[in-house]
Amino acid sequence: MSIEFLITSLIVVASPGTGVLVTLAAGLSRGTRAAVVAAFGCTLGIVPHMLAAITGLAALLHTSALAFQAVKYAGVAYLLYMAWSTLKEHGALRVEAGATPRADREVIVSAILVNLLNPKLSIFFFAFLPQFIGSGEANPLPRMLELSLVFMAMTFAVFVLYGVFAASVRTHVVSRPRILAWMRRTFAAAFVALGAKLAFAER
């Protein structure tokens, strides 16, 4: 396991994106347990991209404009939906003090969709991982699986740290409606910004 791979992966994982945003929102709105569940869901959302890279589907996204655009705009639509639901107080930043909490399955599905509908993640696996697999590897599949699992473990660990931090300041946010309203608008704007960034993304 090269230090270059670990450093590059850490930079990619720690960079703020949709998964980080969802995990932060879960920690702020529902506490530590929800943040860990969201981090787990975001990590599971990497699996389809890993499989796409292994089976060559990522190459299809990379070469087919239609396939790439279809997945891209599905991701944009979902991010805009996340922004709208956040502003309407029944989305990612819904505070549940005394209300029935969201089921773990609902949180996980939402987190998976955030990463699933991101064609850039497939292309990342397709273009990034092969650089750390020797050209002389007789069977590159085990090596690719090893690197992918390390990337997933790193994603889960970093996202849990983000979520736990958010949960630690949750009481200060929930007890101040004005701050909560400001954070809803901020998160909604962030989802819109990420959606716009994805909309203009090229293969």
N, C-alpha and C positions, 0 to 999 in steps of 0.2 A: 504494500500500500504506500504509494508515494506521498510525500508531504505536499507536493504541488496539487495533487487531487484533493487532499483534505482541506487545504487552504482555499482553493477555488470553490469547492463545494460549500464551505462555510460562508463565503462571501455571497454566493447565490442564495443559500437558504436564509441567511440573516437579512438580506435586502428586503425592505418592506414591499409587500405585494398582497394579492388577494387573500392568500392563506394566513399571513400574519394578521391582516385586518380582521378576518373572521374570528381568529383565536383571541385577539385583543378584545373584540366586541363580546365574545362569550365570557371572558374573565370579568369584564366590567359589568355586564348585565346579570350574570348568573353565578359568578364565583369560580373558585378553583376547579371543582370537579367538572363543570361545563367546559372550562378552558382546556382541560386535559382531554376530554371527549372530542372537542373540536380539533385539537392538535392531532389526535388519532385519526379523525376523519380526513383531515387534510393530507396526512401521510398515506392513508389508503388510496387517496385520489391520485397518488403517484403511480400506483400499480398498473393501471391501464397504459400509461405512457411508457413504462418500463417494458410491458409486453409488446407495445407497438414498436418500440425500438428493436426488440429481439426478433420479432416476426417480420419486420420490414414495413409495417404500416406507416411508420414515421417517414419513410422514404416516399410513400404515396402522398402524404401531406406536403412534403417538401417539393415534389415535382408536379402535383396536380393542383392547379389554381382553384378549380371548383371545390375539391375536397377541403382545401385549406380555408377558403372563404366560408364554406358552410359551417365548419367547426368554429371559425373565428367569430362569425356573427351570432351564432348560438351563445357563445361566451359573452359577447357584448350585451345581448338581450338579457342574459341572466344577471350580469352585473348591474344593469339598469334596474332590473326588478329588485335586486338587493338594496339599491339606493332608495327606491320608492318605498319598499316595505320598512326600511329603517326610519324614514321620515314619518311613516304612518304608525310607528310605535308597535309594530307586530313582526318586526324582522330581527336582524342580527343583534340590534341593541335594545331589544325589548327587556325591560326590567321586570322581574317576577318576584316581587316581595309579597308573599302571601297568596300568590296565584299559583295555579297548577303549572309546574315547570314543564318545559319542552321535554319530550321523550328523548332519550339518548339517540335513538334511531333517527329521529328527525334532525338532530344536530349533526350527526355523522353524515347523513345523506346530503344535507346542505353543504357541508364542508367538502365532501367528495366532489359534488358538482362544480364547486368553485375551481378545483384543480383539474377536473376532468375536461371542462370546457375551455381549455387553454392550449391551443395548438402549439404555442411556443415551447411548452414543456416537453412535448413529444420531440420537437426538433432539437431541443436542448439535449435530450438523451441520445438522439440520433447523431448529433454532431460532436457532443462533448465527450461522452464515455469512450468511444472508439480511440480517442487520442491516448488513452491510458491503458490500452490493450496492445500488447506487442504484435507487430505484423507477422512474427514467426510463430504465434500461438497456434498449436495444432487444433485445439478446441476452445475457442474464445468464449463460449456460452457460460461456463462456470465463473470465469473472471468477470464477465459483464454482470452476472447475477450478484457476485460479491460486491462489486462497486455500487450497484444499484441499492443493495441492502444497506450498505454503509451510508449512502446518501439519504435513504429513508430514515435510518436511525438518527442521523444528524438533524434531519428535518423535524422529527418528533421532539427531540431533546430541546432544540432551539425554540420551537413553537411553544412547548410547555413553559419554558422560562419566560417568554413574552406573556403567556396567559396568566401565570402565577403572579407576575408583576402587576398586571392589570387588575387581578382579583384583590391584590393587597391594597389598592387604592379605591376599591369599589365603594366602600362605605362613605368615603368623602364625596364621591360622585352622586350616589343614589340619594343622599340626604340634601343635595343642592339641585333643585329642579332646573335652575337657570343653566348650571354647568351641564346637566344631563341634556337639556335641549340643544346647547351649543355643540356637545359631542355628537348628538344625532346628526346635526347638520354637517359637522365635519366628516363623520364616517360616510354619510350619503354622498358628500362631495368627493370623497376619496374613491368610492365605488364608481362614480361617474367618470372621474379622471382616469382610473384604471381601464374602464370600458372604452374611453376615447383613445387611450394609448393602444389598446388592443385593436380597435377599429382601424387604426392607421398602420398597424404592424404589417410588414411585408415578409414574404417567405425568405 
